[in-house]
């Protein structure tokens, strides 16, 4: 496969902090060094090792968190599990780790390109403002990766409103996979939809995943939820492109629920390492929302999952 640092950095640019006006002021160049697995711009079949250096680090912003737990973060659970934690930004619970996911996802897309599989994602909802139309050509024409320009304007107003409160916002990211052949996935323990959900749920801010009609299916009759088969495919796609854990050749549709950023400027109740009550106002450079920087992260996890299943299917075919 052809692979150069520029291929990875183009993907990382959409995740990079300091780009969107409402995002963290932290500025990282996110330059990728390929350490192994690539020679003369081509993959060699040996493990590909990548490194992205953190350049804009201000550990002193987190000094107060050495003894206090941040509500909504992994501080308490990391301390409970390991008996120690790195308070300077959150360690492995930091969104900074997602840069590596995006870089790896760009490699996976090289595999998918050979089969004509494309992964598209965008912000469907932010802070209660939902896109009412899908214009794919306008997704990256606004700061929110929203396919509805009018909704993007309303999202901007909502962000400014919440910023003034010192608070944060959540939303919904929608993913669409096109060109996926039928037959990817296993009947029981390696279902494609289960693997996609697990991969996307492994992203720190994601709290829920639905495939196709998802939770809306509980309000439908069986006759309404079923997708009729017609010559050449299906008449509808409430299954979201996956039946019985196996891709059916239709477009795969996935929604990811993204929680509000837990680091906020409002005063919150918490405890210290000894269990004593305290109040905490989180300092430092933080996003108002994980959206849209989380969009390329979710794309990457879907790409990696599909590449795994595609290679597995090719191996047994």
TORKOL-4160 file (C-alpha; in steps of 0.2 Angstrom, whole numbers, padded with zeros to 4 digits, m for minus):
317
<pt num="1" X="0000" Y="0000" Z="0000"/>
<pt num="2" X="0006" Y="0018" Z="m0004"/>
<pt num="3" X="0008" Y="0027" Z="0013"/>
<pt num="4" X="0016" Y="0043" Z="0017"/>
<pt num="5" X="0015" Y="0055" Z="0032"/>
<pt num="6" X="0005" Y="0067" Z="0022"/>
<pt num="7" X="m0009" Y="0054" Z="0020"/>
<pt num="8" X="m0010" Y="0053" Z="0039"/>
<pt num="9" X="m0008" Y="0072" Z="0043"/>
<pt num="10" X="m0023" Y="0076" Z="0031"/>
<pt num="11" X="m0034" Y="0066" Z="0042"/>
<pt num="12" X="m0026" Y="0072" Z="0058"/>
<pt num="13" X="m0029" Y="0090" Z="0053"/>
<pt num="14" X="m0048" Y="0088" Z="0056"/>
<pt num="15" X="m0045" Y="0082" Z="0074"/>
<pt num="16" X="m0031" Y="0094" Z="0078"/>
<pt num="17" X="m0034" Y="0106" Z="0093"/>
<pt num="18" X="m0033" Y="0124" Z="0091"/>
<pt num="19" X="m0042" Y="0124" Z="0074"/>
<pt num="20" X="m0060" Y="0127" Z="0078"/>
<pt num="21" X="m0065" Y="0144" Z="0086"/>
<pt num="22" X="m0075" Y="0135" Z="0100"/>
<pt num="23" X="m0062" Y="0121" Z="0103"/>
<pt num="24" X="m0047" Y="0120" Z="0115"/>
<pt num="25" X="m0034" Y="0134" Z="0112"/>
<pt num="26" X="m0020" Y="0120" Z="0113"/>
<pt num="27" X="m0011" Y="0120" Z="0097"/>
<pt num="28" X="m0003" Y="0104" Z="0091"/>
<pt num="29" X="0005" Y="0102" Z="0074"/>
<pt num="30" X="0001" Y="0083" Z="0074"/>
<pt num="31" X="0016" Y="0079" Z="0063"/>
<pt num="32" X="0018" Y="0060" Z="0061"/>
<pt num="33" X="0034" Y="0051" Z="0060"/>
<pt num="34" X="0033" Y="0033" Z="0052"/>
<pt num="35" X="0046" Y="0023" Z="0062"/>
<pt num="36" X="0044" Y="0006" Z="0053"/>
<pt num="37" X="0033" Y="m0004" Z="0041"/>
<pt num="38" X="0035" Y="0008" Z="0026"/>
<pt num="39" X="0050" Y="0009" Z="0014"/>
<pt num="40" X="0051" Y="0021" Z="m0001"/>
<pt num="41" X="0032" Y="0026" Z="0002"/>
<pt num="42" X="0026" Y="0008" Z="0002"/>
<pt num="43" X="0021" Y="m0003" Z="0016"/>
<pt num="44" X="0032" Y="m0019" Z="0018"/>
<pt num="45" X="0020" Y="m0031" Z="0027"/>
<pt num="46" X="0030" Y="m0028" Z="0044"/>
<pt num="47" X="0021" Y="m0019" Z="0058"/>
<pt num="48" X="0019" Y="m0001" Z="0055"/>
<pt num="49" X="0024" Y="0010" Z="0069"/>
<pt num="50" X="0019" Y="0028" Z="0070"/>
<pt num="51" X="0023" Y="0042" Z="0083"/>
<pt num="52" X="0015" Y="0059" Z="0086"/>
<pt num="53" X="0024" Y="0070" Z="0098"/>
<pt num="54" X="0015" Y="0082" Z="0110"/>
<pt num="55" X="0022" Y="0099" Z="0108"/>
<pt num="56" X="0010" Y="0111" Z="0117"/>
<pt num="57" X="0010" Y="0104" Z="0135"/>
<pt num="58" X="0006" Y="0114" Z="0151"/>
<pt num="59" X="0006" Y="0102" Z="0165"/>
<pt num="60" X="0004" Y="0116" Z="0178"/>
<pt num="61" X="m0014" Y="0119" Z="0173"/>
<pt num="62" X="m0018" Y="0102" Z="0182"/>
<pt num="63" X="m0009" Y="0105" Z="0198"/>
<pt num="64" X="m0025" Y="0106" Z="0208"/>
<pt num="65" X="m0031" Y="0090" Z="0201"/>
<pt num="66" X="m0017" Y="0080" Z="0210"/>
<pt num="67" X="m0028" Y="0078" Z="0225"/>
<pt num="68" X="m0045" Y="0081" Z="0218"/>
<pt num="69" X="m0056" Y="0070" Z="0207"/>
<pt num="70" X="m0064" Y="0079" Z="0192"/>
<pt num="71" X="m0083" Y="0074" Z="0190"/>
<pt num="72" X="m0087" Y="0065" Z="0174"/>
<pt num="73" X="m0068" Y="0060" Z="0171"/>
<pt num="74" X="m0059" Y="0044" Z="0174"/>
<pt num="75" X="m0049" Y="0051" Z="0189"/>
<pt num="76" X="m0059" Y="0041" Z="0202"/>
<pt num="77" X="m0060" Y="0025" Z="0193"/>
<pt num="78" X="m0042" Y="0025" Z="0188"/>
<pt num="79" X="m0037" Y="0028" Z="0206"/>
<pt num="80" X="m0049" Y="0014" Z="0211"/>
<pt num="81" X="m0041" Y="0002" Z="0199"/>
<pt num="82" X="m0023" Y="0006" Z="0199"/>
<pt num="83" X="m0020" Y="0015" Z="0216"/>
<pt num="84" X="m0011" Y="0029" Z="0206"/>
<pt num="85" X="m0015" Y="0041" Z="0192"/>
<pt num="86" X="m0007" Y="0054" Z="0181"/>
<pt num="87" X="m0017" Y="0069" Z="0185"/>
<pt num="88" X="m0009" Y="0080" Z="0171"/>
<pt num="89" X="m0022" Y="0079" Z="0158"/>
<pt num="90" X="m0030" Y="0063" Z="0161"/>
<pt num="91" X="m0016" Y="0051" Z="0155"/>
<pt num="92" X="m0024" Y="0037" Z="0144"/>
<pt num="93" X="m0042" Y="0044" Z="0148"/>
<pt num="94" X="m0036" Y="0060" Z="0139"/>
<pt num="95" X="m0044" Y="0064" Z="0122"/>
<pt num="96" X="m0026" Y="0067" Z="0116"/>
<pt num="97" X="m0024" Y="0048" Z="0114"/>
<pt num="98" X="m0037" Y="0049" Z="0099"/>
<pt num="99" X="m0024" Y="0056" Z="0088"/>
<pt num="100" X="m0016" Y="0039" Z="0087"/>
<pt num="101" X="m0033" Y="0032" Z="0082"/>
<pt num="102" X="m0035" Y="0044" Z="0068"/>
<pt num="103" X="m0018" Y="0040" Z="0061"/>
<pt num="104" X="m0021" Y="0021" Z="0061"/>
<pt num="105" X="m0038" Y="0024" Z="0054"/>
<pt num="106" X="m0030" Y="0033" Z="0039"/>
<pt num="107" X="m0019" Y="0017" Z="0036"/>
<pt num="108" X="m0035" Y="0006" Z="0037"/>
<pt num="109" X="m0043" Y="0017" Z="0024"/>
<pt num="110" X="m0030" Y="0012" Z="0012"/>
<pt num="111" X="m0036" Y="m0006" Z="0013"/>
<pt num="112" X="m0054" Y="m0001" Z="0011"/>
<pt num="113" X="m0050" Y="0010" Z="m0004"/>
<pt num="114" X="m0045" Y="m0006" Z="m0014"/>
<pt num="115" X="m0063" Y="m0013" Z="m0011"/>
<pt num="116" X="m0071" Y="0004" Z="m0014"/>
<pt num="117" X="m0077" Y="0006" Z="0004"/>
<pt num="118" X="m0080" Y="0024" Z="0010"/>
<pt num="119" X="m0084" Y="0030" Z="0027"/>
<pt num="120" X="m0093" Y="0046" Z="0029"/>
<pt num="121" X="m0098" Y="0055" Z="0046"/>
<pt num="122" X="m0105" Y="0071" Z="0051"/>
<pt num="123" X="m0113" Y="0080" Z="0066"/>
<pt num="124" X="m0131" Y="0076" Z="0066"/>
<pt num="125" X="m0135" Y="0085" Z="0082"/>
<pt num="126" X="m0126" Y="0097" Z="0094"/>
<pt num="127" X="m0133" Y="0104" Z="0110"/>
<pt num="128" X="m0151" Y="0100" Z="0105"/>
<pt num="129" X="m0149" Y="0108" Z="0088"/>
<pt num="130" X="m0152" Y="0094" Z="0074"/>
<pt num="131" X="m0148" Y="0094" Z="0056"/>
<pt num="132" X="m0164" Y="0094" Z="0046"/>
<pt num="133" X="m0156" Y="0091" Z="0029"/>
<pt num="134" X="m0140" Y="0082" Z="0023"/>
<pt num="135" X="m0129" Y="0091" Z="0011"/>
<pt num="136" X="m0114" Y="0081" Z="0011"/>
<pt num="137" X="m0104" Y="0094" Z="0001"/>
<pt num="138" X="m0106" Y="0106" Z="0015"/>
<pt num="139" X="m0100" Y="0095" Z="0030"/>
<pt num="140" X="m0083" Y="0103" Z="0032"/>
<pt num="141" X="m0088" Y="0121" Z="0026"/>
<pt num="142" X="m0093" Y="0125" Z="0044"/>
<pt num="143" X="m0085" Y="0123" Z="0061"/>
<pt num="144" X="m0096" Y="0109" Z="0067"/>
<pt num="145" X="m0095" Y="0096" Z="0052"/>
<pt num="146" X="m0113" Y="0099" Z="0050"/>
<pt num="147" X="m0122" Y="0094" Z="0034"/>
<pt num="148" X="m0135" Y="0107" Z="0036"/>
<pt num="149" X="m0129" Y="0125" Z="0034"/>
<pt num="150" X="m0144" Y="0133" Z="0043"/>
<pt num="151" X="m0142" Y="0121" Z="0058"/>
<pt num="152" X="m0124" Y="0125" Z="0059"/>
<pt num="153" X="m0128" Y="0143" Z="0062"/>
<pt num="154" X="m0140" Y="0138" Z="0076"/>
<pt num="155" X="m0126" Y="0127" Z="0083"/>
<pt num="156" X="m0115" Y="0142" Z="0084"/>
<pt num="157" X="m0128" Y="0152" Z="0093"/>
<pt num="158" X="m0130" Y="0137" Z="0105"/>
<pt num="159" X="m0111" Y="0136" Z="0108"/>
<pt num="160" X="m0110" Y="0154" Z="0112"/>
<pt num="161" X="m0124" Y="0153" Z="0124"/>
<pt num="162" X="m0117" Y="0138" Z="0134"/>
<pt num="163" X="m0099" Y="0146" Z="0133"/>
<pt num="164" X="m0106" Y="0161" Z="0143"/>
<pt num="165" X="m0112" Y="0149" Z="0156"/>
<pt num="166" X="m0095" Y="0140" Z="0158"/>
<pt num="167" X="m0103" Y="0124" Z="0153"/>
<pt num="168" X="m0102" Y="0111" Z="0138"/>
<pt num="169" X="m0112" Y="0102" Z="0126"/>
<pt num="170" X="m0115" Y="0084" Z="0119"/>
<pt num="171" X="m0122" Y="0078" Z="0102"/>
<pt num="172" X="m0124" Y="0065" Z="0090"/>
<pt num="173" X="m0112" Y="0059" Z="0076"/>
<pt num="174" X="m0119" Y="0050" Z="0061"/>
<pt num="175" X="m0109" Y="0038" Z="0051"/>
<pt num="176" X="m0113" Y="0031" Z="0034"/>
<pt num="177" X="m0102" Y="0017" Z="0026"/>
<pt num="178" X="m0104" Y="0015" Z="0007"/>
<pt num="179" X="m0098" Y="0001" Z="m0004"/>
<pt num="180" X="m0097" Y="m0012" Z="0010"/>
<pt num="181" X="m0100" Y="m0029" Z="0002"/>
<pt num="182" X="m0112" Y="m0042" Z="0009"/>
<pt num="183" X="m0105" Y="m0055" Z="0020"/>
<pt num="184" X="m0094" Y="m0046" Z="0033"/>
<pt num="185" X="m0097" Y="m0052" Z="0051"/>
<pt num="186" X="m0100" Y="m0068" Z="0060"/>
<pt num="187" X="m0116" Y="m0076" Z="0066"/>
<pt num="188" X="m0113" Y="m0076" Z="0085"/>
<pt num="189" X="m0098" Y="m0069" Z="0094"/>
<pt num="190" X="m0090" Y="m0058" Z="0080"/>
<pt num="191" X="m0106" Y="m0049" Z="0074"/>
<pt num="192" X="m0101" Y="m0034" Z="0063"/>
<pt num="193" X="m0113" Y="m0022" Z="0072"/>
<pt num="194" X="m0107" Y="m0028" Z="0089"/>
<pt num="195" X="m0089" Y="m0025" Z="0084"/>
<pt num="196" X="m0093" Y="m0008" Z="0077"/>
<pt num="197" X="m0102" Y="m0003" Z="0093"/>
<pt num="198" X="m0088" Y="m0009" Z="0104"/>
<pt num="199" X="m0075" Y="0001" Z="0093"/>
<pt num="200" X="m0085" Y="0017" Z="0093"/>
<pt num="201" X="m0089" Y="0015" Z="0112"/>
<pt num="202" X="m0071" Y="0013" Z="0115"/>
<pt num="203" X="m0069" Y="0032" Z="0111"/>
<pt num="204" X="m0070" Y="0041" Z="0128"/>
<pt num="205" X="m0084" Y="0053" Z="0125"/>
<pt num="206" X="m0096" Y="0041" Z="0117"/>
<pt num="207" X="m0110" Y="0034" Z="0128"/>
<pt num="208" X="m0121" Y="0025" Z="0116"/>
<pt num="209" X="m0122" Y="0018" Z="0098"/>
<pt num="210" X="m0137" Y="0013" Z="0088"/>
<pt num="211" X="m0137" Y="0004" Z="0071"/>
<pt num="212" X="m0150" Y="0009" Z="0058"/>
<pt num="213" X="m0167" Y="0013" Z="0066"/>
<pt num="214" X="m0159" Y="0009" Z="0083"/>
<pt num="215" X="m0170" Y="0013" Z="0098"/>
<pt num="216" X="m0184" Y="0020" Z="0086"/>
<pt num="217" X="m0187" Y="0002" Z="0081"/>
<pt num="218" X="m0195" Y="m0002" Z="0098"/>
<pt num="219" X="m0210" Y="0009" Z="0093"/>
<pt num="220" X="m0212" Y="0001" Z="0076"/>
<pt num="221" X="m0222" Y="m0015" Z="0071"/>
<pt num="222" X="m0213" Y="m0029" Z="0064"/>
<pt num="223" X="m0221" Y="m0025" Z="0047"/>
<pt num="224" X="m0214" Y="m0007" Z="0048"/>
<pt num="225" X="m0197" Y="m0012" Z="0054"/>
<pt num="226" X="m0193" Y="m0025" Z="0041"/>
<pt num="227" X="m0184" Y="m0020" Z="0025"/>
<pt num="228" X="m0193" Y="m0028" Z="0011"/>
<pt num="229" X="m0182" Y="m0037" Z="m0002"/>
<pt num="230" X="m0183" Y="m0032" Z="m0020"/>
<pt num="231" X="m0173" Y="m0036" Z="m0035"/>
<pt num="232" X="m0156" Y="m0028" Z="m0033"/>
<pt num="233" X="m0157" Y="m0025" Z="m0014"/>
<pt num="234" X="m0169" Y="m0018" Z="m0001"/>
<pt num="235" X="m0184" Y="m0006" Z="m0002"/>
<pt num="236" X="m0178" Y="0002" Z="0014"/>
<pt num="237" X="m0164" Y="0002" Z="0027"/>
<pt num="238" X="m0170" Y="0002" Z="0044"/>
<pt num="239" X="m0158" Y="m0013" Z="0048"/>
<pt num="240" X="m0144" Y="0000" Z="0045"/>
<pt num="241" X="m0135" Y="m0012" Z="0032"/>
<pt num="242" X="m0132" Y="m0026" Z="0044"/>
<pt num="243" X="m0144" Y="m0042" Z="0047"/>
<pt num="244" X="m0140" Y="m0056" Z="0060"/>
<pt num="245" X="m0123" Y="m0048" Z="0063"/>
<pt num="246" X="m0118" Y="m0049" Z="0044"/>
<pt num="247" X="m0117" Y="m0034" Z="0032"/>
<pt num="248" X="m0131" Y="m0036" Z="0019"/>
<pt num="249" X="m0123" Y="m0024" Z="0005"/>
<pt num="250" X="m0134" Y="m0009" Z="0010"/>
<pt num="251" X="m0127" Y="0007" Z="0017"/>
<pt num="252" X="m0121" Y="0005" Z="0035"/>
<pt num="253" X="m0129" Y="0018" Z="0046"/>
<pt num="254" X="m0123" Y="0021" Z="0064"/>
<pt num="255" X="m0127" Y="0035" Z="0076"/>
<pt num="256" X="m0115" Y="0039" Z="0091"/>
<pt num="257" X="m0121" Y="0048" Z="0106"/>
<pt num="258" X="m0107" Y="0060" Z="0112"/>
<pt num="259" X="m0108" Y="0066" Z="0130"/>
<pt num="260" X="m0104" Y="0084" Z="0135"/>
<pt num="261" X="m0086" Y="0088" Z="0139"/>
<pt num="262" X="m0084" Y="0085" Z="0158"/>
<pt num="263" X="m0070" Y="0099" Z="0160"/>
<pt num="264" X="m0081" Y="0114" Z="0163"/>
<pt num="265" X="m0078" Y="0131" Z="0171"/>
<pt num="266" X="m0093" Y="0130" Z="0182"/>
<pt num="267" X="m0091" Y="0125" Z="0201"/>
<pt num="268" X="m0094" Y="0107" Z="0204"/>
<pt num="269" X="m0095" Y="0096" Z="0220"/>
<pt num="270" X="m0081" Y="0083" Z="0222"/>
<pt num="271" X="m0070" Y="0074" Z="0235"/>
<pt num="272" X="m0051" Y="0073" Z="0237"/>
<pt num="273" X="m0040" Y="0058" Z="0239"/>
<pt num="274" X="m0046" Y="0056" Z="0257"/>
<pt num="275" X="m0064" Y="0057" Z="0253"/>
<pt num="276" X="m0067" Y="0074" Z="0260"/>
<pt num="277" X="m0079" Y="0086" Z="0251"/>
<pt num="278" X="m0073" Y="0100" Z="0240"/>
<pt num="279" X="m0078" Y="0111" Z="0226"/>
<pt num="280" X="m0069" Y="0112" Z="0210"/>
<pt num="281" X="m0068" Y="0123" Z="0195"/>
<pt num="282" X="m0058" Y="0115" Z="0181"/>
<pt num="283" X="m0044" Y="0126" Z="0174"/>
<pt num="284" X="m0035" Y="0124" Z="0158"/>
<pt num="285" X="m0038" Y="0123" Z="0139"/>
<pt num="286" X="m0054" Y="0113" Z="0135"/>
<pt num="287" X="m0067" Y="0111" Z="0121"/>
<pt num="288" X="m0085" Y="0117" Z="0123"/>
<pt num="289" X="m0089" Y="0100" Z="0115"/>
<pt num="290" X="m0080" Y="0085" Z="0108"/>
<pt num="291" X="m0089" Y="0089" Z="0092"/>
<pt num="292" X="m0083" Y="0091" Z="0078"/>
<pt num="293" X="m0065" Y="0085" Z="0083"/>
<pt num="294" X="m0073" Y="0068" Z="0088"/>
<pt num="295" X="m0080" Y="0065" Z="0070"/>
<pt num="296" X="m0063" Y="0059" Z="0062"/>
<pt num="297" X="m0060" Y="0049" Z="0078"/>
<pt num="298" X="m0076" Y="0039" Z="0075"/>
<pt num="299" X="m0073" Y="0038" Z="0057"/>
<pt num="300" X="m0056" Y="0030" Z="0061"/>
<pt num="301" X="m0063" Y="0017" Z="0073"/>
<pt num="302" X="m0076" Y="0012" Z="0060"/>
<pt num="303" X="m0062" Y="0011" Z="0047"/>
<pt num="304" X="m0051" Y="0000" Z="0058"/>
<pt num="305" X="m0066" Y="m0012" Z="0062"/>
<pt num="306" X="m0071" Y="m0014" Z="0043"/>
<pt num="307" X="m0053" Y="m0017" Z="0038"/>
<pt num="308" X="m0051" Y="m0031" Z="0051"/>
<pt num="309" X="m0067" Y="m0039" Z="0045"/>
<pt num="310" X="m0063" Y="m0037" Z="0027"/>
<pt num="311" X="m0045" Y="m0045" Z="0029"/>
<pt num="312" X="m0053" Y="m0059" Z="0039"/>
<pt num="313" X="m0066" Y="m0062" Z="0025"/>
<pt num="314" X="m0052" Y="m0062" Z="0012"/>
<pt num="315" X="m0042" Y="m0074" Z="0021"/>
<pt num="316" X="m0056" Y="m0087" Z="0022"/>
<pt num="317" X="m0063" Y="m0084" Z="0005"/>
